[in-house]
Amino acid sequence: MWFELAHIWAALIAFAILAYVVLDGFDLGIGILYPLLRRGEERDTAMNTVAPVWDGNETWLVLGGGGLFAVFPLAYAVVMPALYPAVIAMLLALVFRGVAFEFRWRATRGRWIWDLSFFGGSLMAALSQGIILGALVQGIEVENRQYAGGNWDWLTPFSGLTAVALIWAYALLGACWLVMKTTGDLRDRARAMAWVAGGGTLVLVGLVSLATPFLNPAYLDRWFDRPNVFFTLWVPAAILGVAALFFHGMRRDRDALPFVAALGLFVLCFIGLGISFFPYIVPPSLTIIETAAPESSLWFLLAGALVLVPTILAYTAYAYWVFRGKIEPGEGYH
Amino acid sequence: MFDATALELARIQFAFTVSFHIIFPAFSIGLASYLAVLNGLHLVTGREVYLRLFDYWKIIFAVAFGMGVVSGITMSYQFGTNWSVFSDKTGPVLGPLMGYEVLSAFFLEAGFLGVMLFGRSKVGPKLHFLATFMVAIGTLGSAFWILSVNSWMQTPQGHGVNEAGQFIPLDWWAIVFNPSFPYRLVHMVLAAYLTTALVVAGVGGWHLLRDRADPAARRMFVMAMGMLVVVAPLQILAGDQHGLNTLTHQPAKVAAMEGHYDGHPEGGAPLILFGIPDDDAAEIRNVIEIPNLSSLILTHDLTSPLPGLKDFPEDQRPPAEIVFWSFRVMVGLGFAMLGLGIWGVVAWARGRIWQAPWLWRASMAMGPAGFVAVLAGWITTEVGRQPWTVYGELLTADSVSPLRLEAVSASLTAFVLVYFAVFGAGTFYILRLMSKPPEGGNPEPDMGPTRAEGITPGTVRGRHPQGET
């Protein structure tokens, strides 16, 4: 049977990772753009647009990793050592940027240190995640249930390209978020950044999309073989659609629309990845079925997930609703 | 300089990161409950002092919680990076438990944290209390699942093993509620409450020394003393019960804790108060002991036999040199906490708690004691489990990732540097927040002498309602 319980879980994990990427994406993006914001009120306000929600955003990363451990333990056990330096760098980067949310308000003379750690941590986390993505797409070597490649296999021109692309894409999300959530000078400055980030992101997404099919003959078949091509062509077409939506929103000063378009871009790229990957979870070595935990594990967690994931989405939505609308300068509890 | 293997470095790295991490949950579990109580009391009584205390501790909580989150994310990925064979083998059993922690607890804390910290004016006092309550429930839920995971590694049951060498769940009820889980959960949650009570008492004592009329300082101090005197005896009881359970399931660990290299098959094992364990010689030197007391404490019977470390194969003995000491530190601090609580309650009953600067100073000295006791307790239980990751079933040496020495030593160095720098700064900020008194409010009328025989110089400088100012 080609469709099994494991595939439901693959979809759920994919959803958790996507949720992480878009949610933490915009607050990482704000960190990446931080040096371009004016010291003082602008930076304070930008920080306060995400302060109430960043913690919940980052929790999706724990669900992505923890979920992989729970339902695809073999994939987790192979991927983590294979990408060891990138994963460790990401974790340490997240330490720096995570504490900055509180520390920068507590520091007196040392605030610049935590501003720097927010920027550096966000940039480094985005870079590591981009490399992790690229390294996964280009493939991981496995023997005897263990990673069988070298220490530096993850570092290639392709993973470098995906890293640059992800940094730009996060910056786009961050800029669009600020356009949506702020007013005045800050909003105008964010708008200028969104123009640049939007153009750059689209170019880089194009480059990654062009390079991907040539990494692996299976990707090429998946995308361009007939009849596959009739089912896959809609993805690039839809990307052009959201790009048009983005530019429309920008030109007409519809402040929420560019953010929605940027989210759409992430979703579509993610679907594109799924099309390339399936049925593998660690291409080209391990499939979803091969790495899945036994059914009793899958059922046990699924029973809870079916109740808890909608609950989480509900109260997360509530938290966003409480802090809806444009933020006033000086809002916060500091 | 060092002749270490990748395995040893991976173990040091795990011990280092988990020791740093445990500090924050130990504090935030207790503090989240304290915040919920303060918020609830303000809602019910309408008294301003509770809101002041809430706002004061809320900011300290936010800083500590942020550090707990980032160090916790590291933990969740470290299973994969450094212990990938362990992850592959135990994933089917432990993964879903951790999955439930994230889904039922971690999200709850993180989701309502924003409303708790920033949302009071937006959602009103009742929903704000609910958000605070949810954060507290979330921290306790995290403790539930993580302690279940740890307890299964100590006393595994309810599983089989498949052809790939993975542990396969057979009975989830038996896995979650494994034999040591209830004891461990109670012991840890009480430890978190004690840790927080000691910190609150220490901060209260500090501010009382400066201004003993400050109503917020008084309120937090008396609440903390009450908490200590209730929880410390419960903890001693829970620890005793946990010891009985450990003797049943992990007798080698108990032998290491007690410093018993030789068994006492005839019964009547003595309690070793002091001694210097030597694992290589398998003996303990310079012993001061009380006859039969070890048997009494561990089995509640003066003459029961007890096994010693020599009853186990040499390669299955935990290192007594560490466990013996960490256990004594934990127990000693536990009794000191009880003593402090009794002192506080006696002073209160005599009506002298606001003229007791030595009590306040003792509270400050004991402020960090909970953290030390928690760390010592975890060292006892985790080092005592060696050489196993899954007790009796999977060796630590067989759990490690296929990593190069350079990779692990580089990451270990990075973790040590970053953790000391970042969490050192965080500790500094927390201490600075604690050194400032809670703002606002009117001082309570002070019936005591304004200058208590020259031993409370702080009151002279402090605000005073009817004093000599």
Chai-1 contact restraints between the chains, C-beta under 6 A:
chainA,res_idxA,chainB,res_idxB,connection_type,confidence,min_distance_angstrom,max_distance_angstrom,comment,restraint_id
A,P52,B,G114,contact,1.0,0.0,6.0,A-B,restraint_1
A,P52,B,F118,contact,1.0,0.0,6.0,A-B,restraint_2
A,V53,B,G114,contact,1.0,0.0,6.0,A-B,restraint_3
A,D55,B,A110,contact,1.0,0.0,6.0,A-B,restraint_4
A,D55,B,L113,contact,1.0,0.0,6.0,A-B,restraint_5
A,G56,B,A110,contact,1.0,0.0,6.0,A-B,restraint_6
A,G56,B,G111,contact,1.0,0.0,6.0,A-B,restraint_7
A,T59,B,F106,contact,1.0,0.0,6.0,A-B,restraint_8
A,T59,B,F107,contact,1.0,0.0,6.0,A-B,restraint_9
A,T59,B,A110,contact,1.0,0.0,6.0,A-B,restraint_10
A,V62,B,I73,contact,1.0,0.0,6.0,A-B,restraint_11
A,V62,B,S76,contact,1.0,0.0,6.0,A-B,restraint_12
A,V62,B,V102,contact,1.0,0.0,6.0,A-B,restraint_13
A,L63,B,V102,contact,1.0,0.0,6.0,A-B,restraint_14
A,G65,B,S76,contact,1.0,0.0,6.0,A-B,restraint_15
A,G65,B,Y77,contact,1.0,0.0,6.0,A-B,restraint_16
A,G66,B,S76,contact,1.0,0.0,6.0,A-B,restraint_17
A,G66,B,M98,contact,1.0,0.0,6.0,A-B,restraint_18
A,G66,B,G99,contact,1.0,0.0,6.0,A-B,restraint_19
A,G66,B,V102,contact,1.0,0.0,6.0,A-B,restraint_20
A,G67,B,G99,contact,1.0,0.0,6.0,A-B,restraint_21
A,F69,B,S87,contact,1.0,0.0,6.0,A-B,restraint_22
A,F69,B,G91,contact,1.0,0.0,6.0,A-B,restraint_23
A,F69,B,G95,contact,1.0,0.0,6.0,A-B,restraint_24
A,A70,B,G95,contact,1.0,0.0,6.0,A-B,restraint_25
A,A70,B,P96,contact,1.0,0.0,6.0,A-B,restraint_26
A,A70,B,G99,contact,1.0,0.0,6.0,A-B,restraint_27
A,P73,B,S87,contact,1.0,0.0,6.0,A-B,restraint_28
A,P73,B,D88,contact,1.0,0.0,6.0,A-B,restraint_29
A,P73,B,G91,contact,1.0,0.0,6.0,A-B,restraint_30
A,P73,B,G95,contact,1.0,0.0,6.0,A-B,restraint_31
A,L74,B,D88,contact,1.0,0.0,6.0,A-B,restraint_32
A,Y76,B,G80,contact,1.0,0.0,6.0,A-B,restraint_33
A,Y76,B,S87,contact,1.0,0.0,6.0,A-B,restraint_34
A,A77,B,S84,contact,1.0,0.0,6.0,A-B,restraint_35
A,A77,B,S87,contact,1.0,0.0,6.0,A-B,restraint_36
A,A77,B,D88,contact,1.0,0.0,6.0,A-B,restraint_37
A,M80,B,G80,contact,1.0,0.0,6.0,A-B,restraint_38
A,M80,B,T81,contact,1.0,0.0,6.0,A-B,restraint_39
A,M80,B,S84,contact,1.0,0.0,6.0,A-B,restraint_40
A,P81,B,S84,contact,1.0,0.0,6.0,A-B,restraint_41
A,P81,B,S401,contact,1.0,0.0,6.0,A-B,restraint_42
A,Y84,B,T81,contact,1.0,0.0,6.0,A-B,restraint_43
A,Y84,B,A407,contact,1.0,0.0,6.0,A-B,restraint_44
A,V87,B,Y77,contact,1.0,0.0,6.0,A-B,restraint_45
A,V87,B,T81,contact,1.0,0.0,6.0,A-B,restraint_46
A,I88,B,S411,contact,1.0,0.0,6.0,A-B,restraint_47
A,L91,B,T74,contact,1.0,0.0,6.0,A-B,restraint_48
A,L91,B,Y77,contact,1.0,0.0,6.0,A-B,restraint_49
A,L92,B,A414,contact,1.0,0.0,6.0,A-B,restraint_50
A,L92,B,V418,contact,1.0,0.0,6.0,A-B,restraint_51
A,L94,B,V70,contact,1.0,0.0,6.0,A-B,restraint_52
A,V95,B,V70,contact,1.0,0.0,6.0,A-B,restraint_53
A,V95,B,V422,contact,1.0,0.0,6.0,A-B,restraint_54
A,G98,B,G66,contact,1.0,0.0,6.0,A-B,restraint_55
A,G98,B,V70,contact,1.0,0.0,6.0,A-B,restraint_56
A,V99,B,G66,contact,1.0,0.0,6.0,A-B,restraint_57
A,V99,B,V422,contact,1.0,0.0,6.0,A-B,restraint_58
A,E102,B,A62,contact,1.0,0.0,6.0,A-B,restraint_59
A,E102,B,V63,contact,1.0,0.0,6.0,A-B,restraint_60
A,E102,B,G66,contact,1.0,0.0,6.0,A-B,restraint_61
A,R106,B,Y429,contact,1.0,0.0,6.0,A-B,restraint_62
A,R145,B,D88,contact,1.0,0.0,6.0,A-B,restraint_63
A,Q146,B,P402,contact,1.0,0.0,6.0,A-B,restraint_64
A,A293,B,P92,contact,1.0,0.0,6.0,A-B,restraint_65
A,P294,B,P92,contact,1.0,0.0,6.0,A-B,restraint_66
A,P294,B,I168,contact,1.0,0.0,6.0,A-B,restraint_67
A,S296,B,P169,contact,1.0,0.0,6.0,A-B,restraint_68
A,S297,B,P92,contact,1.0,0.0,6.0,A-B,restraint_69
A,S297,B,P96,contact,1.0,0.0,6.0,A-B,restraint_70
A,S297,B,P169,contact,1.0,0.0,6.0,A-B,restraint_71
A,F300,B,P96,contact,1.0,0.0,6.0,A-B,restraint_72
A,F300,B,W172,contact,1.0,0.0,6.0,A-B,restraint_73
A,L301,B,P96,contact,1.0,0.0,6.0,A-B,restraint_74
A,L301,B,G99,contact,1.0,0.0,6.0,A-B,restraint_75
A,G304,B,Y100,contact,1.0,0.0,6.0,A-B,restraint_76
A,L308,B,L103,contact,1.0,0.0,6.0,A-B,restraint_77
A,L308,B,S104,contact,1.0,0.0,6.0,A-B,restraint_78
A,I312,B,F107,contact,1.0,0.0,6.0,A-B,restraint_79
A,Y315,B,G111,contact,1.0,0.0,6.0,A-B,restraint_80
A,T316,B,G111,contact,1.0,0.0,6.0,A-B,restraint_81
A,A319,B,G111,contact,1.0,0.0,6.0,A-B,restraint_82
A,A319,B,G114,contact,1.0,0.0,6.0,A-B,restraint_83
A,A319,B,V115,contact,1.0,0.0,6.0,A-B,restraint_84
A,V322,B,V115,contact,1.0,0.0,6.0,A-B,restraint_85
A,V322,B,G119,contact,1.0,0.0,6.0,A-B,restraint_86
A,V322,B,K122,contact,1.0,0.0,6.0,A-B,restraint_87
A,V322,B,V123,contact,1.0,0.0,6.0,A-B,restraint_88
A,Y333,B,L117,contact,1.0,0.0,6.0,A-B,restraint_89
A,Y333,B,F118,contact,1.0,0.0,6.0,A-B,restraint_90
